[in-house]
Amino acid sequence: MNAEHARYADWDAAYVLGGLSAADRAEYEAHVSQCAECRAAIAEITPIPGLLSRVAPERAESLLRVPDAEAPAPEHRARVLSLAAERARRRRRAWIVGIAAAAAIVVATVAVPVISTQLRPPSTTIALEQLRDAPLTASVSLTDVAWGTRLDMICDYGSEGDAPADGWAYALVVVSDDGTESVLSTWRAHPGTTARLSAGTELPASDISAVEIRAVDSGTVLMRSSLDGS
C-alpha cells in the first residue's frame, strides 16, 4: 500500500453512504480514478444502501433503542459514518453486519453518489455463433458484479420465416467449467423482432466456459460462444 492509497483507504464507506463533503468527494474520486484497490472496495460495498433500505424504519429504530441513560447523541448519524469509515478492510464482512441496523434509519436521507465511468465494473461483449439454420443473430455482454456475473443479451430474429402464433421459445444458457448447465432466462420471438434481456448467475465470468441459445421445445443448441477457446 503506497502512501497516497493509505490516506484514502478508509474513505470508501463514507463515500458510498454520502458522508463526504463536496470537496472531499471530488478529491476521493480523483484518487479512485487511478487506484484499482479503491475501485474494487467501492464496487464491493455499493449495494449496501439498497439492501439497508429494505429494513423498515420501525425495525431499525428498535435495533438502535437503548436505555435513556445511553441514548444516542444528536450527532449519531455522523458517528455511524465515522465508525464505518474507520473499520479495517479485512473485517469488511463484519462491518456490513454491524452497520446494517444503524445505517437503515438514516438511509432514506442519504444520497448515494453517482459513481463515475471509471468505477463501472469491467464487461466483455461476445457474439454468438450460429450452429443451426435459425434466423438469429445475438450478442451477450458479461459484467463482473459482486454476486457473480450479469449477462445482457440482444437477440435479433430475421424478418423472413414462419413462426407459431405465440412465437418460438428460446432459452439463454450458461455452461460452467465443470460442465454444469444453467438456464438463466427464456423468451419468445417472432420474425422481425429484437429481444433484449438481462439475467444473472452466481458464477464469476472466469468460471463460465460457454454461453448458448437453445430451442426450448427440443433443447437444440442454436447459437453458442465458447469463452474458454474450445
N, C-alpha and C positions, 0 to 999 in steps of 0.2 A: 504494500500500500504506500503510494507516494505521499509527500507532504500535502499536496493540493487535495488529493482524494480524502485524506484524513480529516481535513477541515469540513468536508461536506458529507461524510459517511453516514451521519445520523440525521440528515435533513429530509430523508425520503418520506417518513411518516407525516411530518408536519406539512410537507408539500402536498401530499395526496389528500390530507384532511383539511387543506385550506388554511393552515396555521402560519404561513409565512407572509411577511409584509410584501408589498408590491416590489420593493427594491430587492429584498432577499430572494423572492421568486424569480425575478429576472436574472439575478446573479447565479442562482442554482441552475436554471435552465441553460445558461451559457456553459456552465461546467458539465452538465449532463450530456450536452451535445457532443462532448469529447471523451466521456467516461462510460465505458461499457458496463462497469460494475454497478454504477448508479442507475443506468438504464434498466439493467436486469432487476435491481431492487424495486424500482418503481413498478415495473411490469408485474412483479410478484404480488404487491400489496394493493394495486389499483382497484381490484374487485371488492375490497373490503367495505368501502362506504355503501355500495349497493347491497351487500349482504346484511350490513347493520341496519339498513333502512327497513328490513323485513321484521325487525323486532318492534313490537308495539310499544309506544311511549309509556303506557302503564306498566308494562313488564320491565322496561329499562329503569323506571323510577323505583320500582320495588327492589330491584337488584342493588340500587345505589342507596336505598334508605338505611340510615344508621341512627343511633340514639341522638337526641338533641345535643348532647354534650360533644358529640363528634360530627355534627352537621357540616357538610362541605362549605368551604368559604366561597364568597361571591366569585372569586376568580377560578372556580372549579374547572371550567372548560379550558382555560389556559393551562392549568396544571395537567389536565389529561393529555393535551397535545404535547406538553413539555416532557412528560414521562414517556409518552410514545416515542418521541424523538430520541430519547436517551437510551432506550433499550438496545442491548447488544444484538448485532446482526445474527450471531449464532443461535440466539434464542427467539428468532422471529416467530416460530410457531407458538411458543408460549405467550408471546406478546399478543398475537392475534386473539387467543382465547381470553386473555386478561382484559383487553381493551374493549371487547365486544359489548359488555354490559354498560360500561361508562360512556362510550362514544355514541351508542344508539340514541341517547337522549338529546344529543346536540346535532346529530347528522342532518336533521331537517334544515338547520340553519347554516350548514357548511356547504360551500360551493366547491365542488370538485373541479380543479383546474383542467383546462383543455391541454392535453399533452401534445407537444409539437411533433411534426412529422418525423423527426429523428428518433422519437421514442416508440414509434409504432413497431410491433413485433415483425420479424422478417417473414416473408412469404415467398412461395415458389409457385409459378403457374406452369402447368403441363398440358399438352394437347393429347387427347386420347386417340389411339389408332383404331381404325375400323377393321374388325375381324370378320364380320358377316355382311351380307348385302342388305344394309339398312340405311335409309336416307338420313343419317345422323352425323352431325359434327359437334364436338364437345371439347371444352377445356375446363380444368379444375385448378383453383388456387388453394394451396395448403399453407396455413398460417400457424406458427407455433404460438400457443397460448398456455396459461398457467396450468390448465387442467388436461392438456393434450394437444390436439390438432383440430383447427376449424377448417372445413372444406367448403368453398364457394364454387358452385358449378354453373356453367352456362351451356345449354344443350339446344341446338337448332335442329328442327325437323324440316327436311326439304319440302318444297311446295308440291312436289309430284308424289303420286302414290295414293293408295287407298288405306283407310283405317276404319275400325269399328265405330259405331256411333259415339261410344264413350271414349274413344281413343285407345292407343296402345299403352300398356302398362310397363314401365321401366323401373329399375332399381339401381341406386348408387351403392357400390360395394367396395370395401377396402379389404385387402389381404395382408395379414401381418407376416413378419419374417418367419414365424413358425408354421405358417400355412392356415392359420385361423381366419375364417371369412366372416365379415360383419356387414349386414345390410344397414346402411345409415339413413336412407330415405327412399321413397317411391313416388312416382308421379305418372300422369297420363299425358300423352301428346297426340296432337292432330297435325296433319300436313300444314306447313306454313307457320308453325308456332315456335316460340322460343321459351324454354323452361329455365328459370333462374331459381336456385335454391341454395340454402346454407345448411350444413349438417356438421356434426362433431363426433370425435372419437377420443377416448382416453389415451390412445396410442400416441406417443410422440412421432413426429414425421420420420425420424430416423428408423423407427420400427415398422414402417409401412413399406411393403415390398411392391404392391400394385394397387391401382385404382381401376375399377371396372364399371361399365354399364351393362346390365343384363336385362333380358326379357323376363318379366315376372312369371308369365304363364309356363314357359319352358325351362327357365334357368339358363338359357343360352347366353354366353358372353358375346355381346355385340361390339363393344369397344373396350380397349384396355391400354393402360400405360404402366410400364414397369419402372419403379423407382430405384431398383437395385441393379439395373442394367441387364437383367435376364430377358 
